[in-house]
Amino acid sequence: MDEPHATRFDWRRTWNVGPLGVAEETAVAPGFRRLSIYRIVGGPRDRSWRWSVKRDFVHVAEGYAASRAAARRAAENAVGSAP
């Protein structure tokens, strides 16, 4: 699996679903967002800290969703299958 590109991240557009973090990335088409799902493995949970993608997250999956609600459902489904 390819490593995600940390430079695409905007942590203001990152949110948690259980033990997972979901990062919204660049829009790929009108109404669709590219998403990366991570399992949080360490680091402070204060957004003012600078997260390290390699140290604090394990990449679980990535994909596309038409809305935040659809992305949240996909992430919730991934919680059960996360390593």
Order of alpha helices (4+ residues) and beta strands (2+ residues): beta-beta-beta-alpha-beta-alpha
